């Protein structure tokens, strides 16, 4: 263990008496220094780390020791009751909070307001050509949870949004430039390329209008209606063709009479015609 300890580049806590320093009051100065450098984070290493942390918990200068290790960037050992990984995570959280200091003081509890206007007036702040939200990520208005974007949309537009409300600029926490799903769909429709004049007046042109979310022009609607009429036109050689002949008061052609007779035979074979006749008689 002594050989391994001697190869460590990281200095160990100085437990010698060098005057009135924090090290002279450390609880670890009477302990085995190898205890504070466990070999691994699982198994025996985890048990050794727990024992070392127990010593740190009763140390009067634990906070000072931790701050010193953070300032020096210690990569090994247990200092101030934290392992190297725990100190790294702590340093990372502090750096992340420093990048966005305006969110560090935001309360975690959900604030309650009677109206959207109350929440907006409390947390909206004009910054240049933008309006920033200075409150939490979520508030409760009249018992309903709402995001800052939803609150701002209802106040500035005086209506409920359609779908998700998103920021429409590059300014963080801006609640002045917003879009909902309806606004984004309308923008996509307006920015769509112009209609293809070669396709207008055809079924393909009608479908192109519909994909863009716009009203089809007259020629395209007429082409679509014509196709519908053709599809609904009875075809000779079918039972519907036979009925079309009879509805027009004309004699049915041979193909239609044959198709109608075949349909009657199928109904008789399944008993459907007899059942219908019985039901009608009973009625």
Secondary structure as GFF3:
##gff-version 3
##sequence-region A 1 283
A	DSSP	alpha_helix	2	6	.	.	.	ID=ss1
A	DSSP	three_ten_helix	22	25	.	.	.	ID=ss2
A	DSSP	three_ten_helix	27	30	.	.	.	ID=ss3
A	DSSP	three_ten_helix	33	36	.	.	.	ID=ss4
A	DSSP	alpha_helix	44	57	.	.	.	ID=ss5
A	DSSP	alpha_helix	62	72	.	.	.	ID=ss6
A	DSSP	alpha_helix	84	99	.	.	.	ID=ss7
A	DSSP	three_ten_helix	101	103	.	.	.	ID=ss8
A	DSSP	beta_strand	111	113	.	.	.	ID=ss9
A	DSSP	alpha_helix	116	123	.	.	.	ID=ss10
A	DSSP	beta_strand	124	127	.	.	.	ID=ss11
A	DSSP	beta_strand	130	133	.	.	.	ID=ss12
A	DSSP	beta_strand	139	141	.	.	.	ID=ss13
A	DSSP	beta_strand	144	146	.	.	.	ID=ss14
A	DSSP	alpha_helix	148	157	.	.	.	ID=ss15
A	DSSP	beta_strand	166	167	.	.	.	ID=ss16
A	DSSP	beta_strand	178	179	.	.	.	ID=ss17
A	DSSP	alpha_helix	181	190	.	.	.	ID=ss18
A	DSSP	alpha_helix	203	211	.	.	.	ID=ss19
A	DSSP	alpha_helix	218	232	.	.	.	ID=ss20
A	DSSP	alpha_helix	239	247	.	.	.	ID=ss21
A	DSSP	alpha_helix	254	270	.	.	.	ID=ss22
A	DSSP	alpha_helix	272	282	.	.	.	ID=ss23
###
